[in-house]
């Protein structure tokens, strides 16, 4: 498995949006943009980098979708979810030791 990506604020926001999604309610590109409060020009390159590292898998919507294009869904892989959670927790621990507070979204649950 490749190295941990640089945990910039946008990357953290995308990871948190992916962690909050589930198999029953998967995240799609524009929902991640909305949840992370970021534009597609920021979100899609992050998703590409996470996919290259094996953290994220994606697939196209196959059910009917009248009146709109098919969605592309994104989900953390098992290893990706574990590594993302560990990386965010380690970051939070470092920030707490430095007295920098909780950061984005109050940490990882």
N, C-alpha and C positions, 0 to 999 in steps of 0.2 A: 504494500500500500504506500502511496506517495506521502510526501510530507504534509504537515498541517498548513493550510493557507494562511496568509497574513490576515489577522483578525482586525480588519478595519471596521469602523462603525457601520458602513453599508453591508459588509460581509456578515457581521454579527446580526444585523436586522434581517437579512435574508435567511440565515440559519435559524433564527428564532421563529420566523414565519413557517419554515419547513418543519421545525420541531413541533409547532402547534398544530400542524395538519395531521390527518390520519388516513388510513386506508379507505375508510368510509367517506371521508371528506378531503380528498387530495387537493393540494395546492396547484393552481395553474398560473401561468406567467403573470397575467394582469392582477390576479388576486395577491400574488407575492408583492408586486409593485405597490398595491394598495396597503397591504398589511405592514410592509416595511417602510412605507412613505418615501419611496424612491421611484425614479423614472425607469422606463424600460432600457434606456441606454446604460444604466448602471446595473440593473438586476440581471439582464441576460448574459453579459460577460461574466458576472459572478457565478451564475448557474453553469456556464460552460466550464469555468475553472474547477468548480466543485465536481462536475461530471468527469472531467479529465482525471481527477484524483480518485474517482471511484466512490465519492461520497453521495452522489445523487444519480438517480436513474429517471428517465422520462419516457413518456409514451403519448401517442395521439389519442384523442377521444374517439371512440368507435360508435357510441350511441347517437341517435338522431339529434341534430342541433339546428333546427330550422331558424333561419333569420340571422345566423351568425357563423363565423368560421369555426371549425373544429378547434377545441382547446388542446394545448399541450400540457399534460400533467407532469408534476415533478414531485419526487419523494426521496427522502434520505434512504440510502441502503442501510442494512443492519449495521455494517461496519461504519458507515458514514454517520449514522445517528449516535453510535457509541463514541466515535472520535470527536464529533461536534460537541456532544455533551461534555466530554472530558476536557476539551480545549476551552470551552466557555467557562466551565467550573474552575479550571486552573487560572484563567484570566481573572475571574472574579476573586479568587483567593489572593492573587498578586495585588489586585487593586485594593482589596480590604487591608492587606498588610501595609500598603503605602498610604492608607487613609484616604483613598480616592472615592469611596462610596460604592453604591450599587451599580452604577453604569446604566446601560439600557435595560429597560423592562424589569428591573429589579432582580436580575440573575436568572438562572435556569432552574426549572422545576423538574 
